[in-house]
Amino acid sequence: MDRFTGFSLFREFLKKYFWGEEMSGLPWLSAIEIARLVGRKEISPVEVVKTFISRIEEVNPKLGAIVTLAADEAIAAAQEEESSLHRGEISGPLNGVPLLIKDNVFTRGLRTTFGSLLYENYVPAEDAVLVERLKAAGAIVFGKTNLPEFGLVPVTDNLVFGPTVNPWNLSKTCGGSSGGSAAALAAGLGPIATGNDAGGSIRLPASLCGVYGLKPTFGLIPRYPRLPGLETIFHEGPLTRTVADAALMLTIMAGPDERDRHTVPLPGTDFLQSLRASVKNLRIAYSPDLGHVLVDREVATVIGRAASVFSELGAFVEEVKLEISDLLRDLRVMTTLEIITANEERLAEWKTKAHPLNLPLFSMVEKYAARDLVKVQFRREELWDKMHRLFAKYDLLLTPTSPVPAFDAGEGRIAGPDQINGRLVRRLSWLGFTLPFNFTGQPAASVPCGFTKEGLPVGLQIIGRRFADQTVLNASAAFEEARPWRDYKPSL
């Protein structure tokens, strides 16, 4: 009797006592667990994909996280993988695992809008390198996730699909720009997803939605093809619900490709095989504010407790005083000059179709000159000198990921809170902890570390030396083991 279609006793047990008749527990399994069950023929790839599609159809209308659902294509791919398993062909490490792709990553034959009306009907002719690699490992692309237009602001809303909200509180923002990916994972709409990060776009939504997000060392994952702009601060990376899944995704996605001149050779590491949940004897710096970021009191309390966990785990943790410059103007200069220039041939059309939050770009571009862009590079050198000195003494740096929990969704009108602890702040000041490490290219992860009294997630940021991605993953795994988070699920 065929093990897929014959319903083994083991699968019947799982369906009755764990998943229930509608396999309700399946969406909360990790990618590694799903691939293991598929590889053992204890569950069918088709069943897996259909289960996630059913959950998306039920839950996604509340969230707006997934904007293009490739149901037919995913089922066909799952059927092909099932046939391969029947033939005894070796399965990949992600065999049968549904994969969500951020909607600014090229997917062959699947609409990719970049959240912009300029690309509303664009269908790429090729996959991004990271998509090629994930598919080759057996992953099944079954949907694209929402983002703000061109990923330019840290809240997820656009004029093509509308906003994405937070699964923990549907009146709150999910952050951005990888907000669709983070919200989807938090809601059990997929086990793994891709994101990208030019100022905090993986880490901020991971923090606000209570999932794990990793911005790897710059150049570790190829970024080809992609739209021009923000070339030297743009990182691809994974969003997951477990550290091990992120380590596996990074192992698959990382490695040089000549089509991206910024890619770097791998250090010869299998990040999953080398994963060790330990920080023993590491020297860890902890900065609660980087010298200038105002932090919500509740968030500060949660982060302080989280930092102390590393002392309990055998690390030497020391609070340090850092004076990191506010880099928001530098980001604004780069974003304005590079994005406007990248779209100058369609600028008149874009002005009539741009999201309201991006309209200021068209007037701001007249205020900046070449010298402003050069000064950004000078300040990046100053920042690197400070980080180089710090990491000559310490193995890791801990900070809050976001200084605030999820704030009210603003229907596309706001990109951040205007007050923290009753004090006025700039709307984008909440990027203060994440942005510096795009400029330095260092690996940085957001780890779920607790909740506010309102039940909103808080994220701890773990930053490592360049190319010390394994150390960041190991520290993340140690925290995950000490303070598990995967059993916390939003009620929706």
DAVEN-V510307 format. One record per residue. N is the residue number from 1. RES is the residue in one small letter. SS is DSSP state (~ for helix, > for strand, _ for the rest). Layout:
{{N & RES & SS} {N & RES & SS}}
This chain:
{{1 & m & _} {2 & d & _} {3 & r & _} {4 & f & _} {5 & t & _} {6 & g & _} {7 & f & _} {8 & s & _} {9 & l & ~} {10 & f & ~} {11 & r & ~} {12 & e & ~} {13 & f & ~} {14 & l & ~} {15 & k & ~} {16 & k & ~} {17 & y & ~} {18 & f & ~} {19 & w & ~} {20 & g & _} {21 & e & _} {22 & e & _} {23 & m & _} {24 & s & _} {25 & g & _} {26 & l & ~} {27 & p & ~} {28 & w & ~} {29 & l & _} {30 & s & _} {31 & a & ~} {32 & i & ~} {33 & e & ~} {34 & i & ~} {35 & a & ~} {36 & r & ~} {37 & l & ~} {38 & v & ~} {39 & g & ~} {40 & r & _} {41 & k & _} {42 & e & _} {43 & i & _} {44 & s & _} {45 & p & ~} {46 & v & ~} {47 & e & ~} {48 & v & ~} {49 & v & ~} {50 & k & ~} {51 & t & ~} {52 & f & ~} {53 & i & ~} {54 & s & ~} {55 & r & ~} {56 & i & ~} {57 & e & ~} {58 & e & ~} {59 & v & ~} {60 & n & ~} {61 & p & ~} {62 & k & ~} {63 & l & ~} {64 & g & _} {65 & a & _} {66 & i & >} {67 & v & >} {68 & t & >} {69 & l & >} {70 & a & _} {71 & a & ~} {72 & d & ~} {73 & e & ~} {74 & a & ~} {75 & i & ~} {76 & a & ~} {77 & a & ~} {78 & a & ~} {79 & q & ~} {80 & e & ~} {81 & e & ~} {82 & e & ~} {83 & s & ~} {84 & s & ~} {85 & l & ~} {86 & h & ~} {87 & r & _} {88 & g & _} {89 & e & _} {90 & i & _} {91 & s & _} {92 & g & _} {93 & p & _} {94 & l & _} {95 & n & _} {96 & g & _} {97 & v & _} {98 & p & >} {99 & l & >} {100 & l & >} {101 & i & >} {102 & k & >} {103 & d & _} {104 & n & _} {105 & v & _} {106 & f & _} {107 & t & _} {108 & r & _} {109 & g & _} {110 & l & _} {111 & r & >} {112 & t & _} {113 & t & _} {114 & f & _} {115 & g & _} {116 & s & _} {117 & l & ~} {118 & l & ~} {119 & y & ~} {120 & e & _} {121 & n & _} {122 & y & _} {123 & v & >} {124 & p & _} {125 & a & _} {126 & e & _} {127 & d & _} {128 & a & _} {129 & v & ~} {130 & l & ~} {131 & v & ~} {132 & e & ~} {133 & r & ~} {134 & l & ~} {135 & k & ~} {136 & a & ~} {137 & a & _} {138 & g & _} {139 & a & _} {140 & i & >} {141 & v & >} {142 & f & >} {143 & g & >} {144 & k & >} {145 & t & >} {146 & n & _} {147 & l & _} {148 & p & _} {149 & e & ~} {150 & f & ~} {151 & g & ~} {152 & l & _} {153 & v & _} {154 & p & _} {155 & v & _} {156 & t & _} {157 & d & _} {158 & n & _} {159 & l & _} {160 & v & _} {161 & f & _} {162 & g & _} {163 & p & _} {164 & t & _} {165 & v & >} {166 & n & >} {167 & p & _} {168 & w & _} {169 & n & >} {170 & l & >} {171 & s & >} {172 & k & >} {173 & t & >} {174 & c & _} {175 & g & _} {176 & g & _} {177 & s & _} {178 & s & _} {179 & g & ~} {180 & g & ~} {181 & s & ~} {182 & a & ~} {183 & a & ~} {184 & a & ~} {185 & l & ~} {186 & a & ~} {187 & a & _} {188 & g & _} {189 & l & _} {190 & g & _} {191 & p & _} {192 & i & >} {193 & a & >} {194 & t & >} {195 & g & >} {196 & n & >} {197 & d & >} {198 & a & _} {199 & g & _} {200 & g & _} {201 & s & _} {202 & i & _} {203 & r & ~} {204 & l & ~} {205 & p & ~} {206 & a & ~} {207 & s & ~} {208 & l & ~} {209 & c & ~} {210 & g & _} {211 & v & _} {212 & y & >} {213 & g & >} {214 & l & >} {215 & k & >} {216 & p & _} {217 & t & _} {218 & f & _} {219 & g & _} {220 & l & _} {221 & i & >} {222 & p & _} {223 & r & _} {224 & y & _} {225 & p & _} {226 & r & _} {227 & l & _} {228 & p & _} {229 & g & _} {230 & l & _} {231 & e & _} {232 & t & _} {233 & i & _} {234 & f & _} {235 & h & >} {236 & e & >} {237 & g & >} {238 & p & >} {239 & l & >} {240 & t & >} {241 & r & _} {242 & t & _} {243 & v & ~} {244 & a & ~} {245 & d & ~} {246 & a & ~} {247 & a & ~} {248 & l & ~} {249 & m & ~} {250 & l & ~} {251 & t & ~} {252 & i & ~} {253 & m & ~} {254 & a & >} {255 & g & >} {256 & p & _} {257 & d & _} {258 & e & _} {259 & r & _} {260 & d & _} {261 & r & _} {262 & h & _} {263 & t & _} {264 & v & _} {265 & p & _} {266 & l & _} {267 & p & _} {268 & g & _} {269 & t & _} {270 & d & _} {271 & f & _} {272 & l & _} {273 & q & _} {274 & s & _} {275 & l & _} {276 & r & _} {277 & a & _} {278 & s & _} {279 & v & _} {280 & k & _} {281 & n & _} {282 & l & _} {283 & r & >} {284 & i & >} {285 & a & >} {286 & y & >} {287 & s & _} {288 & p & _} {289 & d & _} {290 & l & _} {291 & g & _} {292 & h & _} {293 & v & _} {294 & l & _} {295 & v & _} {296 & d & _} {297 & r & ~} {298 & e & ~} {299 & v & ~} {300 & a & ~} {301 & t & ~} {302 & v & ~} {303 & i & ~} {304 & g & ~} {305 & r & ~} {306 & a & ~} {307 & a & ~} {308 & s & ~} {309 & v & ~} {310 & f & ~} {311 & s & ~} {312 & e & ~} {313 & l & _} {314 & g & _} {315 & a & _} {316 & f & >} {317 & v & >} {318 & e & >} {319 & e & >} {320 & v & _} {321 & k & _} {322 & l & _} {323 & e & _} {324 & i & _} {325 & s & _} {326 & d & _} {327 & l & _} {328 & l & ~} {329 & r & ~} {330 & d & ~} {331 & l & ~} {332 & r & ~} {333 & v & ~} {334 & m & ~} {335 & t & ~} {336 & t & ~} {337 & l & ~} {338 & e & ~} {339 & i & ~} {340 & i & ~} {341 & t & ~} {342 & a & ~} {343 & n & _} {344 & e & ~} {345 & e & ~} {346 & r & ~} {347 & l & ~} {348 & a & ~} {349 & e & ~} {350 & w & ~} {351 & k & ~} {352 & t & ~} {353 & k & ~} {354 & a & _} {355 & h & _} {356 & p & ~} {357 & l & ~} {358 & n & ~} {359 & l & _} {360 & p & ~} {361 & l & ~} {362 & f & ~} {363 & s & ~} {364 & m & ~} {365 & v & ~} {366 & e & ~} {367 & k & ~} {368 & y & _} {369 & a & _} {370 & a & ~} {371 & r & ~} {372 & d & ~} {373 & l & ~} {374 & v & ~} {375 & k & ~} {376 & v & ~} {377 & q & ~} {378 & f & ~} {379 & r & ~} {380 & r & ~} {381 & e & ~} {382 & e & ~} {383 & l & ~} {384 & w & ~} {385 & d & ~} {386 & k & ~} {387 & m & ~} {388 & h & ~} {389 & r & ~} {390 & l & ~} {391 & f & ~} {392 & a & _} {393 & k & _} {394 & y & _} {395 & d & _} {396 & l & >} {397 & l & >} {398 & l & >} {399 & t & >} {400 & p & >} {401 & t & _} {402 & s & _} {403 & p & _} {404 & v & _} {405 & p & _} {406 & a & _} {407 & f & _} {408 & d & >} {409 & a & _} {410 & g & _} {411 & e & _} {412 & g & _} {413 & r & _} {414 & i & _} {415 & a & _} {416 & g & _} {417 & p & _} {418 & d & _} {419 & q & >} {420 & i & >} {421 & n & _} {422 & g & _} {423 & r & >} {424 & l & >} {425 & v & _} {426 & r & _} {427 & r & _} {428 & l & _} {429 & s & ~} {430 & w & ~} {431 & l & ~} {432 & g & _} {433 & f & _} {434 & t & _} {435 & l & _} {436 & p & ~} {437 & f & ~} {438 & n & ~} {439 & f & ~} {440 & t & ~} {441 & g & _} {442 & q & _} {443 & p & _} {444 & a & >} {445 & a & >} {446 & s & >} {447 & v & >} {448 & p & >} {449 & c & >} {450 & g & >} {451 & f & >} {452 & t & _} {453 & k & _} {454 & e & _} {455 & g & _} {456 & l & _} {457 & p & >} {458 & v & >} {459 & g & >} {460 & l & >} {461 & q & >} {462 & i & >} {463 & i & >} {464 & g & >} {465 & r & _} {466 & r & _} {467 & f & _} {468 & a & _} {469 & d & ~} {470 & q & ~} {471 & t & ~} {472 & v & ~} {473 & l & ~} {474 & n & ~} {475 & a & ~} {476 & s & ~} {477 & a & ~} {478 & a & ~} {479 & f & ~} {480 & e & ~} {481 & e & ~} {482 & a & ~} {483 & r & _} {484 & p & _} {485 & w & _} {486 & r & _} {487 & d & _} {488 & y & _} {489 & k & _} {490 & p & _} {491 & s & _} {492 & l & _}}
